[in-house]
Amino acid sequence: MAQARVPASVGAALALTLVLSVATPARAADSATYTLDPAASAVDFTIYASKIFKFKREGQFTDFTGQLSFDPVNPLGTQVDLTVFTSSVDIHNDEHNQLLKSGAFFDVEHFPTMQFTSSSTDAKPDGTFSMTGDLTIRGITQRMTIPMKLTLAAETGGPSRALLESTFEIDRTAFGLTAAANAHGFSVSISKSVRIHLAMATHPKN
């Protein structure tokens, strides 16, 4: 009699569940909270726009703080709290930086920070992870789920450092970023979709 074949994705999910269910009780007490190391981290974004031709602009926020609670044997318990200071936005153009800081966009005077706080972490059938949490920009909070790559890397001959990376897109208009822009008297059409890249590295911890 032929044996029934189990789809690879289902098998991976079962294997991951088994590993976590066996390993978690033994290491539950090892979960540690790490402080974000801004010098080794990045909060980047990409804006797509068109004037006559389509183009994209790369930028980043240079001032942010946060914490990452992480146990490499129990990644489903991972928690993130990231605060970004909106006045640190930098798109490598002084005029455009002032526009992004103005009331037309981030309105940094009234909304000096934006924040992502996670509520849960889930495993996908292919062995990768996703994180669900609340993203707040301009005082507007949206629940979203983002992909997540999480590792614990040892410093050379020293303590360990937690690393979290994620790339995802948001609809800027859902957060009140609805203003138009212009350059040299020409109207610029900015895409609603903005690509966000987070690279969170923590301070080494013994």
N, C-alpha and C positions, 0 to 999 in steps of 0.2 A: 504493500500500500504506500502511495506517495505521501511524503510528509508535507504539511502545510508550510508555506514560506511566510516568514514574518517580514514586513517591509522594513528597510534599513532605518528609516526615520523613527519607526516605532521601537525598533530594537535599541537605537541610541538613547531614546527617551527612557526606556526601561532600565538600561544599564546605568544612566546618570542618576535615576531615582534610587537605584539599589546602592550605588556608591555613597550618595548623600545620606541615605537612611542609616547606613552602617557607620559612616565616619562622623557624622554630626554629633552624636551623644558623647563621643570620646574627646572631641575638641571644642565643645560648646563654650568652655570657659576661656578659650584662647582668642576670642574676638577682641580686637583692639581698636581704639579710636586714634587715628592719625591726623595730625594737623597738616593742612595743605602747604606745600612749599611753592610760593608764587614764582620763584626764580627758575624752577624746573617744570612749571605748568604753563598752560596757554588757554585762553578763551578767544577763539578766532571766529570770524564770520565772513561770508561771501555774499555780495549783493549782485544781482543780475539786472541789467538795465539796457535801455536802447534810446538813442537820439536819432541818428540817421542809420547807424549800424548797431548791432547788439554788442554789448561788452560786459565785463564783470569787474568788480572792485573788491579787493581783499582788505580786511581790517581786523582789529582786535581791541580787546579791553585790557589795559595794562595794570589795573588795580583791582584785586579781588582777594577774597579770603574764604576759608571753608574747612570742613572736616570730613573725613571718610572713615566709617566704621567697617572693618573688614576682617573676616576669618577665612583664609584660603581654603580650608576644608569645608566650610559652610558658606559658600558665596551667596546663597539665597538670603542670608542675614545681612547683606551689605546695605549700608545706609549712607546717603550723601546729603550734605547741607552746603550749598555754594552761594555766596553773596558777591555780586559784581557791582562795582561803583561806576555808574553810567557816565560820570564826567571824565572817565579815563578812556573813552572811546577814541580810537585813532585810525583814520582811514588814509593817512599819509597825505593829507591836503588840508591846510589850515581853514580854508573857506568851507569845505565840506564838513570838517570836524565841528565848526561852529553851528552849521545847519543841523547836524545830528544831535547836538546838545540842546538846541532851541526847543521852544514849546511845540514846534511843528513835528518833532520826532520824539526823542527821549525825555524832553522837558526835565533836565537834570536838576533844576531849581526846586521843583515840586516832587520829583521822583528820583532821589539821589542813588537808589540802589535797585537792582533787579535780582531775583533769587530763584533757585531751584532747590526744592526739598523733596527727597524721595520718600515714598510710602511703602514700596514693596519691590522685590527683585525676583524675577522668574527665570526658569530654565527653558530653553527652546529644544525641540526634538533633535536639532543638529549639534547640540552641545554648547551653543552660545547662550548669552544671557540678555535679558531686557530689564529695564528699570522703569517703574511707573512713579510719577511724582507730580508736584505742582510747580509750574513755571509762572512767575509773576513779573510782569513788565508794565510800567506806567500804572501800577495799582490794579491791573487786571490779571486775574489768576486763571490759568487753563490747566486742566489735568491732561498729561500726555505720557506716552510710553516711548522710550528711546532705546536703541541698541546699546550694548555695553560690552567692552572688552576689559577684563580685570585680571591683573597678575600681581604677584608678590615677588619682587626682584631683590636679591641680596647685593649690597654694596661690596665692592672688592675687599675681601678680608674684614668686612665690618657688618653693621646691622642691616636689617631689611627695609625696603621702601615699597609701599603700595602704589600701584599704577592703575588708573582708570582712564579709558579713552572712549569717546562716543562722537559720531557724526550723524546729524539729523537735520531736518528742515522744519521751519515754522512758517505759518501764515502771519506776516507782520501786521496785517490789518485786524487780526483777531485780538491784538494787544493795543489797539488804538494808534498804531504807527501808520497813519493813512494820508499824511501830507504829500503833496507833490513836490517836485524839485525842478530846478532849471540850472543851466550852465551857459554863461555868456549870452544870456537872453533867449536861449532855446529851451523849450520844455523837454524834460527828461522823463521817460516812462520807466518806473522802477517796478520790477516784478514783485508780486505779493510774497513769493517764496524766498526765504533767506536761509542759507545753509549755515549751520552752527557746528563748530568743532571744539570739543572739550578734551583737554589732555591734563588730567589731574595727577600730579606726582606729590607724594607726601614727604615730610621730613623723615630721614632715616630713624628707625626705632629699634632699640636693642631687644 
